[in-house]
């Protein structure tokens, strides 16, 4: 969740960025004064793992699983990517690009840098640029998704600025894998499941969520978020086992869908008048217009969350914390919300705790007071204008021939490219 360009965003004036790591075990927060990592191992306490105040105005901070590898972008140099070992406090390398960095994605094999009209694919072991996807359709929000799977290491990004086409790229073999015509409207959100075999998509219209098989591109599921109004989808997120999919938006409702086929959900013979009416209605859909029939066949939310706000940008995640499924929502109001999810019954999820993203303690009774659901969250806004034009970045430069220029400094200790052996996941950065 990058808030750097959200000039009208009301909420926490210090917050610039928030995101969950790849397995939802930690939360990264970028602020005007630096960045922090929090552990997501408990509900009652948001434990701070690390804080850095050396870099100001951090608009992107991405951690590789639970390792010490972190990618950082600052508003003071929005075209420059720094890769650091935060436990050692050392910089591994830095790269400069031709334009503002809009998003960075990491897995154990690749690091992806997304610009408005190009994508750079780095080998995470030595940070070298392996491939550049140039002249992509304008993507001002930096929308893209990278699978965390080693076996299915795919990248997804918009294939059009006018319709909802998804380009799927194989980042291991460095070739296009498929183009999926997912929606009629432009894309708003993308998310892979942990296996890299499913991709969830949503359009700017925001009423329908679709799930496709990867790399085949076959539509597996279609869920209806709502019919009353079009909304802006903020994020999509699968649970780690791939059974649930959450969708958050600029409204107060988060929808959680269950990915189960008709075989897993057997049809029951209706026993009431309304049940028989519903069965007759479904049987008659073959005579109705295609759009109406499609709406009847779309899945509905298995569970919902009612947030204490609307209109704030946010990002959601589904995680197991203390052996219980939870829905987590980090929002531009400066709070992390934790809800319980009943995996059997679904329904409305229960708010268990909310934490301030600056790590300070929340009064224990604050989230229980109904008036707080209507309370105005911090009204002061922070408008961060992304720097445009030529930047003078020391030690790095941009080349028209190669695109990204930079890498480990020859004066640096090359051992800083290696993570500790006891860190999870095990990964060794190597250079020539």
Buried (B, 14 or more C-beta within 10 A) or exposed (E): BBBBBBEEBBBBBBBBBBBBBBBBBBBBBBBBBBBBBBBBEEBEEBEBBBBBEEBBBBBBBBBBBBBBBBBBBBBEBBBBBBBBBBBBEBBBBBBBBBBBBBBBBBBBBBBBBBBBBBBBBBBBBBBBBBBBBEEBBEBEBBBBBBBBBEEBBBBBBBBBEEBBBBBBBBBBEEEEBBEBEBBEBBBBBBBBBBBBBBBBBBBBBBBBBBBBBBBEBEBBBBBBBBEEEBBBBBBBBBBBBBBBBBBBBBBBBBBBBBBEEEEEEEEEEEEEEEEEEEEEEEEEBEEEEEEEBBBEEBBEBBBBBBBBBEBBBBBBBBBBBEEEBBBBBBBBBBBBBBBBBBBEEBEEBEBBBBBBBBEEEBEEEEBEEEEBEEEEBBEEBBEBEBEEEEBEBEEBEBEEEEBBBBBBBEEBEBEBBBBEEEBEBEBEBEBE
